[in-house]
Amino acid sequence: MAMVLKSALVMLAVAGAVVPRSAFAAEPFGAEPLDAACAPLVGTFLTMKLIDGKPAPEEEGRSLISLTSGGQAFLSDSAQGGDLEFAPFSDARGAWTCSSGDAGLSWRATMVDFTFRNEMHEEQFVVRVELTGALDQGADMTGEAKIHFYPLADDPFTGTPEKSLAYVFNGQKIAVSPAP
């Protein structure tokens, strides 16, 4: 069956046929159709957390935010290994949308990740990550993260978080380096 599908896809590609995206891939749950003006946000951004307007320590201050044209959002963080104050945690995954207006591009994402137990942190949490931000003409991003921790069995969309934290960040879009 897989070979037949692969062959059909190759034949369609060779024949130059246009196949609707929905024929082979489902829209992520909760994703909204993207405004064409939002295309500059699609890609991966290297971000830096700011504390009182200054970069946070390297081991806890960098992240990668990836936004896809299909409305999916991904977050990886340099602090995922945890420390004395917080448990190790997974990558976050979710959905995003954006809008364009006189002030430029603004976007928001909702993602979920999990903390992991270790000898210092015995309780595990499901974590809702809410990101909001803007993109300027030079592909520089600014934004705010709000992170909410829920007991693992709770619903992170309707429950009451046990604790929350927030920070601001800035970042830049990752582009292919020029050829040598």
MDAnalysis code that builds the backbone (N, CA, C; Angstrom):
import MDAnalysis as mda
import numpy as np

u = mda.Universe.empty(540, n_residues=180, atom_resindex=np.repeat(np.arange(180), 3), trajectory=True)
u.add_TopologyAttr("name", ["N", "CA", "C"] * 180)
u.add_TopologyAttr("resid", np.arange(1, 181))
u.add_TopologyAttr("resname", ["MET", "ALA", "MET", "VAL", "LEU", "LYS", "SER", "ALA", "LEU", "VAL", "MET", "LEU", "ALA", "VAL", "ALA", "GLY", "ALA", "VAL", "VAL", "PRO", "ARG", "SER", "ALA", "PHE", "ALA", "ALA", "GLU", "PRO", "PHE", "GLY", "ALA", "GLU", "PRO", "LEU", "ASP", "ALA", "ALA", "CYS", "ALA", "PRO", "LEU", "VAL", "GLY", "THR", "PHE", "LEU", "THR", "MET", "LYS", "LEU", "ILE", "ASP", "GLY", "LYS", "PRO", "ALA", "PRO", "GLU", "GLU", "GLU", "GLY", "ARG", "SER", "LEU", "ILE", "SER", "LEU", "THR", "SER", "GLY", "GLY", "GLN", "ALA", "PHE", "LEU", "SER", "ASP", "SER", "ALA", "GLN", "GLY", "GLY", "ASP", "LEU", "GLU", "PHE", "ALA", "PRO", "PHE", "SER", "ASP", "ALA", "ARG", "GLY", "ALA", "TRP", "THR", "CYS", "SER", "SER", "GLY", "ASP", "ALA", "GLY", "LEU", "SER", "TRP", "ARG", "ALA", "THR", "MET", "VAL", "ASP", "PHE", "THR", "PHE", "ARG", "ASN", "GLU", "MET", "HIS", "GLU", "GLU", "GLN", "PHE", "VAL", "VAL", "ARG", "VAL", "GLU", "LEU", "THR", "GLY", "ALA", "LEU", "ASP", "GLN", "GLY", "ALA", "ASP", "MET", "THR", "GLY", "GLU", "ALA", "LYS", "ILE", "HIS", "PHE", "TYR", "PRO", "LEU", "ALA", "ASP", "ASP", "PRO", "PHE", "THR", "GLY", "THR", "PRO", "GLU", "LYS", "SER", "LEU", "ALA", "TYR", "VAL", "PHE", "ASN", "GLY", "GLN", "LYS", "ILE", "ALA", "VAL", "SER", "PRO", "ALA", "PRO"])
u.atoms.positions = np.array([
    [0.816, -1.196, 0.000],
    [0.000, 0.000, 0.000],
    [0.862, 1.263, 0.000],
    [1.923, 1.256, 0.854],
    [2.787, 2.434, 0.927],
    [3.476, 2.675, -0.407],
    [3.894, 1.590, -1.092],
    [4.557, 1.736, -2.385],
    [3.598, 2.306, -3.420],
    [2.336, 1.877, -3.368],
    [1.338, 2.378, -4.313],
    [1.137, 3.875, -4.094],
    [1.016, 4.300, -2.829],
    [0.843, 5.714, -2.516],
    [2.060, 6.513, -2.953],
    [3.266, 5.972, -2.679],
    [4.483, 6.660, -3.074],
    [4.532, 6.790, -4.597],
    [4.194, 5.733, -5.300],
    [4.195, 5.781, -6.766],
    [3.186, 6.789, -7.270],
    [2.022, 6.833, -6.651],
    [0.994, 7.787, -7.067],
    [1.462, 9.215, -6.843],
    [2.153, 9.453, -5.727],
    [2.659, 10.793, -5.455],
    [3.724, 11.192, -6.471],
    [4.599, 10.243, -6.819],
    [5.627, 10.531, -7.802],
    [4.981, 10.831, -9.148],
    [3.982, 10.033, -9.545],
    [3.316, 10.262, -10.825],
    [2.626, 11.630, -10.820],
    [2.006, 11.986, -9.721],
    [1.360, 13.289, -9.645],
    [2.384, 14.409, -9.767],
    [3.528, 14.228, -9.112],
    [4.561, 15.256, -9.163],
    [5.113, 15.381, -10.580],
    [5.328, 14.249, -11.233],
    [5.867, 14.275, -12.594],
    [4.862, 14.872, -13.556],
    [3.600, 14.537, -13.352],
    [2.569, 15.046, -14.251],
    [2.268, 16.520, -14.004],
    [2.802, 17.078, -12.917],
    [2.578, 18.482, -12.615],
    [1.212, 18.756, -12.026],
    [0.572, 17.710, -11.522],
    [-0.763, 17.884, -10.951],
    [-0.663, 18.625, -9.622],
    [-1.664, 19.379, -9.317],
    [-1.741, 20.072, -8.039],
    [-2.668, 19.277, -7.145],
    [-2.158, 18.844, -6.010],
    [-2.935, 18.058, -5.065],
    [-3.263, 18.944, -3.886],
    [-4.532, 19.083, -3.530],
    [-4.882, 19.904, -2.358],
    [-4.186, 19.366, -1.117],
    [-3.676, 20.278, -0.295],
    [-2.975, 19.883, 0.917],
    [-3.823, 18.965, 1.774],
    [-5.107, 19.220, 1.822],
    [-5.980, 18.435, 2.684],
    [-6.149, 16.997, 2.197],
    [-5.720, 16.708, 0.975],
    [-5.849, 15.349, 0.467],
    [-4.910, 14.400, 1.201],
    [-3.784, 14.887, 1.726],
    [-2.814, 14.011, 2.361],
    [-2.458, 14.404, 3.787],
    [-2.808, 15.578, 4.249],
    [-2.430, 16.022, 5.585],
    [-3.600, 16.726, 6.251],
    [-3.778, 16.424, 7.510],
    [-4.852, 17.057, 8.279],
    [-4.348, 18.358, 8.887],
    [-5.232, 19.321, 9.046],
    [-4.898, 20.557, 9.745],
    [-4.703, 20.224, 11.224],
    [-3.710, 20.821, 11.881],
    [-3.559, 20.586, 13.309],
    [-4.789, 21.088, 14.058],
    [-5.203, 20.353, 15.068],
    [-6.344, 20.759, 15.873],
    [-6.050, 22.106, 16.499],
    [-6.954, 23.028, 16.377],
    [-6.793, 24.343, 16.982],
    [-6.063, 25.340, 16.106],
    [-5.467, 24.883, 15.008],
    [-4.769, 25.821, 14.124],
    [-5.796, 26.593, 13.316],
    [-5.489, 27.837, 13.044],
    [-6.380, 28.686, 12.263],
    [-5.736, 28.953, 10.910],
    [-6.528, 29.148, 9.850],
    [-5.927, 29.479, 8.555],
    [-5.081, 30.747, 8.692],
    [-3.901, 30.724, 8.097],
    [-2.993, 31.859, 8.227],
    [-3.246, 32.891, 7.152],
    [-3.181, 34.145, 7.549],
    [-3.237, 35.276, 6.634],
    [-1.967, 35.219, 5.780],
    [-2.072, 35.421, 4.471],
    [-0.908, 35.377, 3.585],
    [0.173, 36.361, 4.026],
    [-0.209, 37.449, 4.657],
    [0.772, 38.438, 5.130],
    [1.642, 37.875, 6.248],
    [1.231, 36.743, 6.830],
    [1.969, 36.154, 7.949],
    [3.133, 35.276, 7.501],
    [3.317, 35.101, 6.203],
    [4.382, 34.235, 5.682],
    [5.762, 34.539, 6.270],
    [6.138, 35.808, 6.549],
    [7.469, 36.054, 7.125],
    [7.683, 35.406, 8.497],
    [6.613, 35.015, 9.182],
    [6.745, 34.366, 10.479],
    [7.031, 32.872, 10.365],
    [6.787, 32.296, 9.206],
    [7.021, 30.861, 9.033],
    [8.525, 30.626, 9.011],
    [8.980, 29.728, 9.867],
    [10.403, 29.408, 9.978],
    [10.789, 29.206, 11.425],
    [12.085, 29.257, 11.692],
    [12.610, 29.051, 13.041],
    [13.350, 30.301, 13.490],
    [13.118, 30.676, 14.739],
    [13.718, 31.860, 15.340],
    [14.577, 31.445, 16.532],
    [15.771, 32.010, 16.629],
    [16.630, 31.846, 17.792],
    [16.314, 33.000, 18.726],
    [15.859, 32.687, 19.934],
    [15.428, 33.737, 20.852],
    [16.315, 33.809, 22.092],
    [16.221, 34.946, 22.774],
    [16.929, 35.160, 24.022],
    [15.954, 35.722, 25.042],
    [15.896, 35.086, 26.220],
    [15.076, 35.600, 27.317],
    [15.748, 36.843, 27.883],
    [14.903, 37.795, 28.286],
    [15.416, 39.033, 28.866],
    [14.938, 39.161, 30.308],
    [15.843, 39.575, 31.169],
    [15.519, 39.852, 32.568],
    [15.882, 41.308, 32.811],
    [14.896, 42.113, 33.151],
    [15.110, 43.561, 33.325],
    [15.789, 44.175, 32.098],
    [15.380, 43.702, 30.911],
    [15.901, 44.246, 29.659],
    [17.259, 43.724, 29.244],
    [17.851, 42.823, 30.053],
    [19.180, 42.288, 29.747],
    [19.086, 40.786, 29.502],
    [19.988, 40.232, 28.673],
    [19.948, 38.794, 28.401],
    [20.068, 37.960, 29.678],
    [19.262, 36.899, 29.751],
    [19.336, 35.950, 30.855],
    [20.622, 35.141, 30.719],
    [21.062, 34.451, 31.786],
    [22.249, 33.593, 31.666],
    [22.073, 32.585, 30.519],
    [23.167, 32.304, 29.808],
    [23.098, 31.441, 28.622],
    [22.404, 30.110, 28.866],
    [22.701, 29.471, 30.003],
    [22.150, 28.133, 30.246],
    [20.637, 28.133, 30.417],
    [20.038, 29.280, 30.642],
    [18.587, 29.332, 30.772],
    [17.942, 30.368, 29.869],
    [18.718, 30.927, 28.956],
    [18.197, 32.062, 28.234],
    [17.937, 31.925, 26.755],
    [18.177, 30.777, 26.137],
    [18.016, 30.663, 24.692],
    [16.931, 29.648, 24.362],
    [16.252, 29.891, 23.246],
    [15.267, 28.911, 22.778],
    [15.133, 28.995, 21.264],
    [14.519, 27.978, 20.712],
    [14.170, 27.930, 19.296],
    [12.661, 27.866, 19.206],
    [12.065, 28.777, 18.468],
    [10.629, 28.764, 18.199],
    [10.467, 28.498, 16.711],
    [9.735, 27.434, 16.375],
    [9.469, 27.111, 14.971],
    [7.974, 27.232, 14.709],
    [7.628, 27.974, 13.660],
    [6.234, 28.194, 13.267],
    [6.074, 27.689, 11.835],
    [5.138, 26.765, 11.609],
    [4.970, 26.180, 10.281],
    [3.830, 26.843, 9.518],
    [3.838, 26.664, 8.217],
    [2.762, 27.212, 7.388],
    [1.444, 26.499, 7.647],
    [1.485, 25.316, 8.248],
    [0.275, 24.579, 8.584],
    [-0.309, 24.934, 9.931],
    [0.268, 25.934, 10.615],
    [-0.272, 26.373, 11.897],
    [0.281, 25.651, 13.106],
    [1.324, 24.838, 12.936],
    [1.924, 24.155, 14.074],
    [3.050, 24.999, 14.661],
    [3.235, 24.906, 15.984],
    [4.277, 25.640, 16.691],
    [5.094, 24.668, 17.525],
    [6.422, 24.900, 17.579],
    [7.340, 24.052, 18.330],
    [8.298, 24.950, 19.101],
    [8.664, 24.515, 20.310],
    [9.583, 25.277, 21.145],
    [10.584, 24.317, 21.780],
    [11.869, 24.611, 21.619],
    [12.955, 23.911, 22.317],
    [13.697, 24.963, 23.116],
    [14.164, 24.604, 24.316],
    [14.729, 25.589, 25.222],
    [16.057, 25.102, 25.791],
    [17.019, 26.007, 25.937],
    [18.329, 25.636, 26.480],
    [18.258, 25.222, 27.950],
    [17.172, 25.523, 28.628],
    [17.028, 25.179, 30.047],
    [16.294, 23.857, 30.260],
    [16.079, 23.081, 29.209],
    [15.293, 21.854, 29.329],
    [15.886, 20.834, 30.294],
    [17.164, 20.954, 30.618],
    [17.787, 20.025, 31.556],
    [17.384, 20.270, 32.992],
    [16.720, 21.412, 33.266],
    [16.276, 21.741, 34.616],
    [17.419, 22.271, 35.477],
    [17.089, 22.657, 36.704],
    [18.079, 23.077, 37.697],
    [17.457, 22.942, 39.080],
    [18.009, 23.608, 40.070],
    [17.484, 23.489, 41.436],
    [16.055, 23.991, 41.556],
    [15.688, 25.003, 40.773],
    [14.376, 25.630, 40.908],
    [13.287, 25.016, 40.033],
    [13.658, 24.318, 38.965],
    [12.634, 23.721, 38.103],
    [13.115, 22.400, 37.515],
    [12.152, 21.524, 37.262],
    [12.427, 20.181, 36.761],
    [12.777, 20.206, 35.275],
    [13.481, 19.166, 34.806],
    [13.694, 19.045, 33.363],
    [12.348, 18.984, 32.648],
    [12.314, 19.423, 31.385],
    [11.053, 19.423, 30.643],
    [11.279, 19.106, 29.176],
    [10.189, 18.733, 28.508],
    [10.232, 18.325, 27.102],
    [10.104, 19.525, 26.173],
    [10.252, 19.263, 24.875],
    [9.907, 20.268, 23.871],
    [8.415, 20.559, 23.987],
    [8.019, 21.764, 23.608],
    [6.597, 22.124, 23.595],
    [6.098, 22.067, 22.150],
    [4.858, 21.653, 21.991],
    [4.228, 21.575, 20.670],
    [2.823, 22.123, 20.758],
    [2.356, 22.738, 19.651],
    [1.008, 23.275, 19.657],
    [0.641, 23.939, 18.352],
    [-0.153, 24.997, 18.464],
    [-0.693, 25.697, 17.295],
    [-0.412, 27.186, 17.423],
    [-0.404, 27.892, 16.267],
    [-0.178, 29.332, 16.270],
    [-1.025, 29.998, 15.197],
    [-1.186, 31.289, 15.340],
    [-1.879, 32.096, 14.345],
    [-1.276, 33.494, 14.376],
    [-1.618, 34.294, 13.402],
    [-1.103, 35.661, 13.390],
    [-2.099, 36.586, 12.722],
    [-1.846, 37.871, 12.859],
    [-2.658, 38.875, 12.183],
    [-1.739, 39.996, 11.746],
    [-2.154, 40.679, 10.698],
    [-1.366, 41.812, 10.210],
    [-2.229, 43.059, 10.292],
    [-1.575, 44.163, 10.544],
    [-2.289, 45.433, 10.645],
    [-1.321, 46.584, 10.493],
    [-1.787, 47.759, 10.824],
    [-0.948, 48.953, 10.697],
    [0.322, 48.860, 11.534],
    [0.244, 48.152, 12.655],
    [1.400, 48.031, 13.542],
    [2.351, 46.918, 13.100],
    [2.029, 46.173, 12.039],
    [2.881, 45.080, 11.567],
    [2.262, 43.732, 11.853],
    [3.124, 42.734, 11.981],
    [2.665, 41.367, 12.234],
    [2.670, 41.057, 13.719],
    [1.566, 40.543, 14.209],
    [1.521, 40.046, 15.581],
    [1.112, 38.587, 15.520],
    [1.544, 37.798, 16.496],
    [1.256, 36.368, 16.484],
    [1.048, 35.880, 17.913],
    [0.425, 34.722, 17.997],
    [0.238, 34.076, 19.301],
    [0.261, 32.572, 19.092],
    [0.742, 31.865, 20.096],
    [0.829, 30.408, 20.035],
    [0.432, 29.829, 21.381],
    [-0.171, 28.658, 21.344],
    [-0.457, 27.874, 22.542],
    [0.190, 26.519, 22.349],
    [1.030, 26.137, 23.302],
    [1.744, 24.871, 23.229],
    [1.671, 24.151, 24.565],
    [1.993, 22.874, 24.537],
    [1.987, 22.058, 25.743],
    [3.295, 21.274, 25.800],
    [3.847, 21.156, 27.014],
    [4.976, 20.262, 27.234],
    [4.822, 19.600, 28.595],
    [5.812, 18.822, 28.995],
    [5.752, 18.067, 30.243],
    [7.048, 18.246, 31.015],
    [6.945, 18.250, 32.353],
    [8.149, 18.190, 33.168],
    [8.432, 16.716, 33.465],
    [9.674, 16.446, 33.871],
    [10.086, 15.082, 34.199],
    [10.517, 15.025, 35.663],
    [10.211, 13.911, 36.296],
    [10.644, 13.700, 37.679],
    [12.162, 13.478, 37.711],
    [12.759, 13.903, 38.816],
    [14.141, 13.541, 39.114],
    [14.312, 13.570, 40.624],
    [15.544, 13.409, 41.115],
    [15.752, 13.338, 42.558],
    [15.406, 14.648, 43.280],
    [15.422, 15.779, 42.586],
    [15.091, 17.066, 43.209],
    [13.632, 17.472, 43.004],
    [12.977, 16.896, 41.997],
    [11.609, 17.280, 41.647],
    [10.774, 16.012, 41.479],
    [10.002, 15.694, 42.512],
    [9.257, 14.439, 42.513],
    [7.925, 14.516, 41.785],
    [7.346, 15.717, 41.650],
    [6.050, 15.860, 40.994],
    [6.239, 16.191, 39.522],
    [5.419, 15.559, 38.698],
    [5.448, 15.813, 37.260],
    [4.280, 16.725, 36.896],
    [4.477, 17.620, 35.915],
    [3.441, 18.557, 35.499],
    [3.218, 18.500, 33.997],
    [1.989, 18.865, 33.575],
    [1.719, 19.212, 32.187],
    [1.752, 20.740, 32.176],
    [2.398, 21.304, 31.146],
    [2.675, 22.742, 31.134],
    [2.067, 23.369, 29.882],
    [1.274, 24.441, 30.078],
    [0.755, 25.205, 28.937],
    [1.634, 26.426, 28.750],
    [2.122, 26.597, 27.529],
    [2.983, 27.725, 27.180],
    [2.195, 28.630, 26.236],
    [2.013, 29.876, 26.637],
    [1.325, 30.880, 25.812],
    [2.370, 31.898, 25.360],
    [2.559, 32.018, 24.058],
    [3.493, 32.998, 23.514],
    [2.715, 34.036, 22.723],
    [3.092, 35.293, 22.865],
    [2.560, 36.366, 22.026],
    [3.756, 37.168, 21.551],
    [3.646, 37.724, 20.363],
    [4.781, 38.482, 19.878],
    [4.484, 39.301, 18.646],
    [5.537, 39.944, 18.159],
    [5.462, 40.767, 16.956],
    [6.736, 40.555, 16.157],
    [6.646, 40.828, 14.865],
    [7.796, 40.718, 13.964],
    [7.949, 42.038, 13.234],
    [9.177, 42.578, 13.253],
    [9.395, 43.828, 12.530],
    [9.838, 43.527, 11.092],
    [10.025, 44.555, 10.300],
    [10.385, 44.394, 8.887],
    [11.739, 43.708, 8.702],
    [12.616, 43.800, 9.679],
    [13.937, 43.192, 9.569],
    [13.992, 41.754, 10.049],
    [12.851, 41.124, 10.270],
    [12.741, 39.740, 10.746],
    [13.207, 39.575, 12.187],
    [13.146, 40.649, 12.989],
    [13.436, 40.557, 14.412],
    [12.130, 40.377, 15.167],
    [12.131, 39.454, 16.101],
    [10.941, 39.098, 16.862],
    [11.060, 39.608, 18.292],
    [9.956, 40.069, 18.843],
    [9.856, 40.377, 20.265],
    [8.618, 39.668, 20.784],
    [8.621, 39.324, 22.065],
    [7.446, 38.648, 22.569],
    [7.463, 38.433, 24.060],
    [6.400, 37.786, 24.519],
    [6.221, 37.460, 25.927],
    [5.781, 36.010, 26.037],
    [6.337, 35.313, 27.023],
    [5.951, 33.932, 27.310],
    [5.260, 33.891, 28.666],
    [4.141, 33.182, 28.734],
    [3.449, 32.909, 29.997],
    [3.369, 31.390, 30.119],
    [3.896, 30.875, 31.214],
    [4.026, 29.430, 31.394],
    [3.228, 29.022, 32.624],
    [2.334, 28.047, 32.438],
    [1.418, 27.627, 33.496],
    [1.584, 26.129, 33.762],
    [1.773, 25.761, 35.039],
    [2.031, 24.382, 35.451],
    [0.786, 23.770, 36.092],
    [0.390, 22.591, 35.603],
    [-0.794, 21.882, 36.094],
    [-0.390, 20.469, 36.519],
    [-1.068, 19.914, 37.543],
    [-0.826, 18.505, 37.848],
    [-1.045, 17.667, 36.580],
    [-0.281, 16.619, 36.458],
    [-0.279, 15.824, 35.235],
    [-1.670, 15.344, 34.826],
    [-2.536, 15.062, 35.769],
    [-3.882, 14.561, 35.447],
    [-4.873, 15.678, 35.105],
    [-4.494, 16.952, 35.305],
    [-5.415, 18.069, 35.048],
    [-5.448, 18.466, 33.577],
    [-6.491, 19.194, 33.210],
    [-6.636, 19.736, 31.859],
    [-5.916, 21.086, 31.809],
    [-4.852, 21.225, 31.000],
    [-4.104, 22.485, 30.976],
    [-4.828, 23.633, 30.261],
    [-6.002, 23.358, 29.702],
    [-6.748, 24.407, 29.006],
    [-7.899, 24.961, 29.837],
    [-8.386, 24.173, 30.802],
    [-9.518, 24.632, 31.620],
    [-9.226, 24.624, 33.114],
    [-8.136, 23.985, 33.516],
    [-7.818, 23.875, 34.937],
    [-7.199, 25.146, 35.492],
    [-6.944, 25.115, 36.793],
    [-6.282, 26.220, 37.478],
    [-4.826, 25.830, 37.698],
    [-3.875, 26.628, 37.210],
    [-2.470, 26.241, 37.363],
    [-2.020, 26.297, 38.819],
    [-1.094, 25.393, 39.170],
    [-0.497, 25.424, 40.505],
    [0.495, 26.565, 40.629],
    [1.171, 26.875, 39.522],
    [2.096, 28.004, 39.513],
    [2.239, 28.494, 38.081],
    [2.674, 29.728, 37.951],
    [2.867, 30.345, 36.635],
    [4.106, 31.224, 36.684],
    [4.676, 31.469, 35.526],
    [5.778, 32.413, 35.407],
    [5.700, 33.067, 34.041],
    [6.394, 34.180, 33.894],
    [6.373, 34.901, 32.621],
    [7.742, 35.513, 32.376],
    [8.051, 35.735, 31.118],
    [9.267, 36.436, 30.734],
    [9.080, 37.044, 29.353],
    [9.924, 37.994, 29.012],
    [9.923, 38.573, 27.665],
    [11.134, 38.039, 26.924],
    [11.090, 38.123, 25.600],
    [12.193, 37.622, 24.787],
    [12.301, 38.436, 23.512],
    [13.444, 38.317, 22.883],
    [13.607, 38.824, 21.522],
    [14.316, 37.748, 20.719],
    [14.294, 37.871, 19.410],
    [14.926, 36.845, 18.606],
    [15.071, 37.260, 17.164],
    [15.748, 36.392, 16.429],
    [15.955, 36.631, 15.013],
    [15.689, 35.353, 14.235],
    [15.220, 35.526, 13.018],
    [14.903, 34.389, 12.163],
    [16.201, 33.757, 11.669],
    [16.230, 32.439, 11.661],
    [17.379, 31.710, 11.162],
    [17.246, 31.587, 9.643],
    [18.287, 31.986, 8.943],
    [18.295, 31.916, 7.487],
    [19.453, 31.021, 7.039],
    [19.376, 30.524, 5.840],
    [20.452, 29.712, 5.283],
    [21.672, 30.620, 5.101],
    [22.821, 30.154, 5.572],
    [24.060, 30.919, 5.422],
    [24.450, 30.997, 3.961],
    [25.097, 32.088, 3.561],
    [25.550, 32.191, 2.167],
    [26.558, 31.080, 1.855],
    [26.549, 30.629, 0.615],
    [27.475, 29.592, 0.187],
    [28.905, 30.116, 0.247],
    [29.861, 29.257, 0.613],
    [31.261, 29.712, 0.697],
    [31.833, 30.091, -0.661],
])
